[in-house]
Amino acid sequence: MYLSDLQQPRLLPAIRRALCNISPEQFSLWEWQDAVAYITEESLSFESPEQAADYLKNYRVRQETGGSYET
């Protein structure tokens, strides 16, 4: 597995499972925002690490629209 693989929608379930084992406080808000931007290819701002982690945990791909994303 490569870091660039994290952008693959098929890996979202594995990313969610991994996030369940990570405390949001382990990383800075900047690191969470960077992770969200990399994985989702969206530049978003959050008020806390918890908010960014929750965003990733709830992020999913809409199959019916050919791979566009929703939360």
Z-matrix of the N, CA and C atoms (Angstrom, degrees):
N
C 1 1.444
C 2 1.523 1 108.68
N 3 1.320 2 114.95 1 141.55
C 4 1.448 3 122.26 2 179.42
C 5 1.526 4 109.76 3 -116.73
N 6 1.322 5 116.22 4 157.50
C 7 1.454 6 120.50 5 178.43
C 8 1.524 7 110.89 6 -56.67
N 9 1.313 8 117.46 7 -38.90
C 10 1.466 9 120.79 8 -179.53
C 11 1.527 10 112.17 9 -64.18
N 12 1.333 11 118.00 10 -19.58
C 13 1.464 12 121.52 11 177.46
C 14 1.526 13 112.19 12 -66.58
N 15 1.331 14 117.99 13 -19.58
C 16 1.466 15 120.89 14 -178.57
C 17 1.516 16 112.58 15 -62.61
N 18 1.315 17 117.24 16 -16.66
C 19 1.460 18 120.74 17 178.86
C 20 1.526 19 112.16 18 -86.36
N 21 1.314 20 117.87 19 -1.36
C 22 1.459 21 121.32 20 -178.88
C 23 1.529 22 109.85 21 -81.23
N 24 1.340 23 118.21 22 121.51
C 25 1.470 24 120.72 23 -179.31
C 26 1.528 25 113.69 24 -54.82
N 27 1.307 26 117.51 25 -30.46
C 28 1.469 27 120.05 26 -179.03
C 29 1.528 28 112.38 27 -65.57
N 30 1.322 29 116.84 28 -17.39
C 31 1.467 30 120.40 29 -179.04
C 32 1.527 31 113.28 30 -92.88
N 33 1.334 32 117.77 31 -2.16
C 34 1.467 33 119.86 32 -179.24
C 35 1.530 34 113.16 33 -56.95
N 36 1.332 35 120.23 34 -40.39
C 37 1.475 36 118.11 35 177.03
C 38 1.539 37 112.64 36 -60.38
N 39 1.311 38 117.47 37 -39.53
C 40 1.464 39 120.65 38 178.73
C 41 1.530 40 110.89 39 -68.09
N 42 1.332 41 116.13 40 -37.43
C 43 1.465 42 120.12 41 177.70
C 44 1.523 43 109.36 42 -64.11
N 45 1.326 44 117.19 43 -43.72
C 46 1.474 45 120.69 44 178.23
C 47 1.530 46 111.16 45 -59.90
N 48 1.326 47 116.49 46 -44.33
C 49 1.472 48 119.55 47 179.29
C 50 1.525 49 110.69 48 -61.55
N 51 1.310 50 116.89 49 -42.20
C 52 1.465 51 120.46 50 179.41
C 53 1.525 52 111.09 51 -64.46
N 54 1.331 53 116.89 52 -38.46
C 55 1.460 54 120.64 53 179.91
C 56 1.522 55 112.35 54 -64.17
N 57 1.323 56 116.97 55 -27.72
C 58 1.465 57 119.99 56 178.69
C 59 1.528 58 111.54 57 -66.79
N 60 1.322 59 116.69 58 -19.67
C 61 1.462 60 121.27 59 -179.09
C 62 1.521 61 112.69 60 -100.70
N 63 1.317 62 116.69 61 6.38
C 64 1.461 63 121.31 62 -178.47
C 65 1.525 64 108.95 63 -117.39
N 66 1.300 65 115.55 64 129.94
C 67 1.461 66 120.37 65 174.13
C 68 1.525 67 107.91 66 -81.51
N 69 1.322 68 118.79 67 129.29
C 70 1.471 69 120.01 68 -179.17
C 71 1.522 70 113.23 69 -55.11
N 72 1.325 71 117.52 70 -29.46
C 73 1.461 72 121.05 71 -178.99
C 74 1.525 73 113.10 72 -71.13
N 75 1.333 74 117.34 73 -10.57
C 76 1.461 75 120.42 74 179.34
C 77 1.525 76 111.98 75 -67.85
N 78 1.331 77 116.46 76 -19.95
C 79 1.457 78 120.60 77 -176.55
C 80 1.518 79 109.60 78 -131.04
N 81 1.309 80 114.78 79 154.18
C 82 1.461 81 119.91 80 -179.26
C 83 1.525 82 110.47 81 -73.23
N 84 1.318 83 115.82 82 163.95
C 85 1.458 84 120.78 83 176.31
C 86 1.531 85 109.91 84 -58.90
N 87 1.323 86 116.59 85 -42.01
C 88 1.463 87 120.37 86 178.65
C 89 1.526 88 110.84 87 -58.56
N 90 1.340 89 117.67 88 -43.84
C 91 1.467 90 120.36 89 -179.85
C 92 1.523 91 111.49 90 -63.88
N 93 1.328 92 116.71 91 -39.99
C 94 1.469 93 119.77 92 177.53
C 95 1.523 94 111.05 93 -65.12
N 96 1.325 95 116.63 94 -44.29
C 97 1.463 96 119.63 95 179.45
C 98 1.515 97 110.80 96 -63.12
N 99 1.314 98 117.18 97 -37.23
C 100 1.457 99 121.61 98 177.26
C 101 1.534 100 110.19 99 -65.11
N 102 1.322 101 117.17 100 -42.21
C 103 1.467 102 121.07 101 178.17
C 104 1.525 103 110.98 102 -63.25
N 105 1.331 104 116.77 103 -44.57
C 106 1.472 105 120.61 104 178.08
C 107 1.524 106 109.50 105 -59.94
N 108 1.318 107 117.07 106 -46.27
C 109 1.467 108 121.01 107 -178.98
C 110 1.524 109 110.88 108 -61.31
N 111 1.323 110 117.01 109 -41.47
C 112 1.462 111 119.80 110 -178.02
C 113 1.525 112 111.58 111 -69.93
N 114 1.320 113 116.83 112 -47.80
C 115 1.464 114 120.80 113 -175.66
C 116 1.516 115 112.09 114 -70.79
N 117 1.320 116 117.03 115 -40.98
C 118 1.463 117 120.18 116 -174.19
C 119 1.527 118 113.28 117 -97.11
N 120 1.325 119 116.22 118 -13.64
C 121 1.462 120 122.11 119 -175.25
C 122 1.529 121 111.24 120 60.91
N 123 1.333 122 115.87 121 32.30
C 124 1.464 123 123.62 122 177.02
C 125 1.519 124 108.62 123 -124.85
N 126 1.305 125 116.97 124 135.53
C 127 1.453 126 121.17 125 177.34
C 128 1.530 127 108.34 126 -94.89
N 129 1.321 128 115.40 127 104.79
C 130 1.461 129 121.63 128 -176.73
C 131 1.524 130 110.45 129 -124.37
N 132 1.312 131 116.09 130 156.90
C 133 1.461 132 121.50 131 175.57
C 134 1.516 133 108.82 132 -116.24
N 135 1.310 134 115.47 133 142.17
C 136 1.457 135 122.12 134 179.66
C 137 1.518 136 108.73 135 -127.72
N 138 1.314 137 115.75 136 159.81
C 139 1.462 138 120.31 137 -179.57
C 140 1.522 139 112.61 138 -91.17
N 141 1.340 140 116.99 139 -16.95
C 142 1.464 141 119.84 140 -178.05
C 143 1.525 142 110.09 141 -154.70
N 144 1.330 143 116.72 142 159.57
C 145 1.460 144 119.50 143 174.68
C 146 1.532 145 111.88 144 -58.94
N 147 1.341 146 116.81 145 -35.86
C 148 1.463 147 120.79 146 179.91
C 149 1.522 148 111.22 147 -62.43
N 150 1.320 149 116.35 148 -41.21
C 151 1.460 150 120.97 149 -179.76
C 152 1.539 151 110.40 150 -64.64
N 153 1.316 152 117.62 151 -42.42
C 154 1.466 153 121.09 152 178.83
C 155 1.524 154 110.98 153 -66.71
N 156 1.327 155 117.25 154 -42.24
C 157 1.468 156 120.72 155 178.55
C 158 1.521 157 110.48 156 -63.01
N 159 1.321 158 117.17 157 -42.61
C 160 1.469 159 120.67 158 177.62
C 161 1.522 160 111.12 159 -61.84
N 162 1.320 161 116.69 160 -38.77
C 163 1.461 162 120.28 161 178.15
C 164 1.532 163 109.95 162 -58.84
N 165 1.330 164 115.94 163 -47.43
C 166 1.466 165 119.16 164 179.82
C 167 1.523 166 111.93 165 -65.63
N 168 1.315 167 117.07 166 -38.56
C 169 1.466 168 120.13 167 179.65
C 170 1.524 169 111.86 168 -63.26
N 171 1.324 170 117.12 169 -29.85
C 172 1.456 171 121.58 170 -177.13
C 173 1.522 172 113.48 171 -101.20
N 174 1.307 173 117.26 172 0.60
C 175 1.451 174 122.03 173 -178.31
C 176 1.526 175 109.67 174 -73.60
N 177 1.332 176 115.80 175 135.82
C 178 1.460 177 118.66 176 179.31
C 179 1.520 178 110.89 177 -149.60
N 180 1.307 179 114.11 178 166.12
C 181 1.461 180 121.68 179 -179.98
C 182 1.516 181 108.49 180 -100.86
N 183 1.310 182 116.54 181 135.11
C 184 1.467 183 120.76 182 174.18
C 185 1.520 184 107.71 183 -87.59
N 186 1.281 185 117.09 184 108.74
C 187 1.457 186 122.46 185 -179.34
C 188 1.524 187 111.82 186 -63.56
N 189 1.326 188 117.21 187 -37.51
C 190 1.453 189 120.55 188 -173.99
C 191 1.522 190 113.57 189 -70.36
N 192 1.328 191 118.63 190 -13.85
C 193 1.460 192 119.71 191 179.84
C 194 1.523 193 111.12 192 -106.79
N 195 1.298 194 115.96 193 19.27
C 196 1.457 195 118.69 194 176.93
C 197 1.506 196 114.75 195 72.88
N 198 1.326 197 117.26 196 29.50
C 199 1.440 198 119.68 197 173.40
C 200 1.516 199 116.02 198 101.94
N 201 1.335 200 118.99 199 5.79
C 202 1.463 201 117.59 200 175.03
C 203 1.529 202 107.94 201 -73.58
N 204 1.305 203 116.07 202 162.85
C 205 1.455 204 120.54 203 -169.65
C 206 1.513 205 112.87 204 -107.68
N 207 1.332 206 115.42 205 156.00
C 208 1.465 207 121.64 206 171.32
C 209 1.508 208 108.44 207 -148.93
N 210 1.320 209 115.44 208 164.74
C 211 1.465 210 120.24 209 176.06
C 212 1.495 211 108.75 210 -116.34
